[in-house]
């Protein structure tokens, strides 16, 4: 059973208050999100580490792909477009990368720095089809915007 979102939001904001290190923030958020909802089979971040390239960051769940180019998969689409990707059926997504055979649906939210550039994406995979909706996306976008407000990534890609 999912943790009520307001309770999850409060917990994450309390745990991340005053923290500015992006890896510490990502690790805390990945852990809290992953353990808050049984729909979440894999929860983590991919960081922009070079032009057009994502590299795995803090996560919870089984092993993820180590690198993802912007031109492949749901995470790549979110990084390339700068827009949230809500995918009800990953098998129907062109160029989907099967990092885990159990993934059926996916929600990927890009994180933007203060200059509007994507510096990472939050990737949530579910072993359930059509597990996420627009409310999930909007709530998480708002929460991430609050936690990473004014973030200036030291990594420029």
C-alpha positions as CSV (number, residue, x, y, z in Angstrom):
1,X,0.0,0.0,0.0
2,X,1.4,3.4,-0.9
3,X,2.4,5.9,1.7
4,X,0.1,8.9,1.5
5,X,1.8,11.5,-0.7
6,X,1.6,14.3,1.8
7,X,3.3,12.2,4.4
8,X,6.0,11.1,1.8
9,X,6.5,14.7,0.8
10,X,6.9,15.9,4.4
11,X,9.4,13.1,5.1
12,X,11.5,13.9,2.1
13,X,11.5,17.7,2.7
14,X,12.5,17.1,6.4
15,X,15.3,14.7,5.4
16,X,16.7,17.0,2.7
17,X,16.3,20.4,4.4
18,X,19.5,22.4,4.1
19,X,21.3,19.7,2.0
20,X,22.9,21.1,-1.2
21,X,24.9,18.0,-2.4
22,X,23.1,16.6,-5.4
23,X,24.2,13.0,-4.7
24,X,23.1,13.1,-1.1
25,X,19.7,14.5,-2.2
26,X,19.3,11.9,-4.9
27,X,20.2,9.0,-2.6
28,X,17.8,10.1,0.0
29,X,14.9,10.7,-2.5
30,X,15.5,7.4,-4.2
31,X,15.4,5.5,-0.9
32,X,12.3,7.2,0.4
33,X,10.4,6.9,-2.9
34,X,11.3,3.3,-3.4
35,X,10.1,2.2,0.0
36,X,7.0,4.3,-0.1
37,X,5.0,2.5,-2.8
38,X,4.8,-1.1,-3.9
39,X,4.4,0.0,-7.5
40,X,8.0,1.1,-7.5
41,X,10.2,-1.8,-8.6
42,X,13.3,0.3,-9.5
43,X,13.8,3.9,-8.3
44,X,16.8,6.0,-9.1
45,X,18.6,8.7,-10.8
46,X,20.7,8.9,-14.0
47,X,23.1,11.9,-14.1
48,X,24.2,13.8,-17.2
49,X,28.0,13.2,-17.2
50,X,28.9,14.1,-20.7
51,X,27.1,15.7,-23.7
52,X,24.3,13.3,-24.7
53,X,25.0,10.7,-22.0
54,X,23.4,9.6,-18.8
55,X,25.3,7.6,-16.2
56,X,23.7,5.7,-13.3
57,X,23.4,7.6,-10.0
58,X,21.9,6.7,-6.6
59,X,19.2,4.0,-6.9
60,X,17.2,1.4,-5.1
61,X,16.3,-2.0,-6.7
62,X,18.1,-4.4,-8.9
63,X,21.0,-3.3,-11.1
64,X,20.2,-0.6,-13.7
65,X,21.9,0.2,-16.9
66,X,25.3,1.9,-16.3
67,X,25.0,4.4,-19.2
68,X,22.1,5.5,-21.4
69,X,22.6,7.8,-24.4
70,X,20.1,10.6,-24.9
71,X,19.0,9.0,-28.1
72,X,17.8,5.7,-26.5
73,X,15.1,4.7,-24.1
74,X,12.6,6.5,-21.9
75,X,15.4,8.1,-19.8
76,X,17.1,9.3,-22.9
77,X,13.9,10.8,-24.2
78,X,13.3,12.7,-20.9
79,X,16.9,14.0,-20.9
80,X,16.8,14.9,-24.6
81,X,13.4,16.6,-24.6
82,X,13.5,18.0,-21.0
83,X,10.0,16.7,-20.6
84,X,8.5,14.1,-18.2
85,X,7.9,10.7,-19.8
86,X,4.9,8.7,-18.6
87,X,4.9,5.3,-20.3
88,X,2.1,2.9,-19.6
89,X,3.7,0.0,-21.7
90,X,7.4,0.1,-22.2
91,X,7.2,-2.6,-24.9
92,X,5.3,0.0,-27.0
93,X,7.9,2.7,-26.5
94,X,10.2,3.0,-29.5
95,X,13.9,2.3,-28.5
96,X,13.0,1.2,-25.0
97,X,16.1,-0.2,-23.2
98,X,15.3,-3.2,-21.1
99,X,17.6,-2.7,-18.1
100,X,15.3,-5.1,-16.2
101,X,13.1,-7.7,-17.8
102,X,10.5,-7.1,-15.1
103,X,9.8,-3.5,-16.1
104,X,6.3,-3.0,-17.6
105,X,5.7,0.8,-17.1
106,X,7.9,3.8,-16.4
107,X,7.8,7.3,-15.2
108,X,10.9,9.5,-15.9
109,X,11.2,13.1,-14.7
110,X,14.0,15.4,-15.8
111,X,15.7,17.7,-13.3
112,X,16.7,21.1,-14.5
113,X,19.4,23.3,-13.1
114,X,18.9,27.0,-12.5
115,X,19.9,27.7,-16.2
116,X,17.2,25.3,-17.4
117,X,19.6,22.5,-18.5
118,X,18.8,18.9,-17.6
119,X,21.4,17.6,-15.1
120,X,19.7,14.3,-14.2
121,X,16.5,12.3,-14.5
122,X,14.5,10.5,-11.9
123,X,13.6,7.0,-13.3
124,X,10.8,5.0,-11.6
125,X,10.1,1.5,-13.1
126,X,7.2,-0.7,-12.2
127,X,6.6,-4.4,-12.8
128,X,2.9,-3.5,-13.2
129,X,1.5,-2.3,-16.5
130,X,0.1,1.3,-16.5
131,X,1.2,1.8,-12.9
132,X,1.6,5.6,-13.1
133,X,-0.7,8.5,-13.9
134,X,-0.5,12.3,-14.5
135,X,-1.1,12.9,-10.8
136,X,2.0,10.9,-9.9
137,X,4.0,12.8,-12.4
138,X,2.8,16.2,-11.3
139,X,3.3,15.5,-7.6
140,X,6.8,14.3,-8.2
141,X,7.7,17.1,-10.5
142,X,6.6,19.6,-7.9
143,X,8.5,17.8,-5.1
144,X,11.7,17.5,-7.1
145,X,11.4,21.2,-8.0
146,X,11.2,22.1,-4.4
147,X,14.1,19.9,-3.3
148,X,16.4,21.0,-6.1
149,X,15.2,24.6,-6.2
150,X,18.0,26.9,-7.5
151,X,20.3,23.9,-8.1
152,X,23.4,24.8,-10.0
153,X,25.1,21.7,-11.3
154,X,28.8,21.7,-11.3
155,X,28.7,19.4,-14.2
156,X,28.0,21.2,-17.5
157,X,27.2,18.9,-20.4
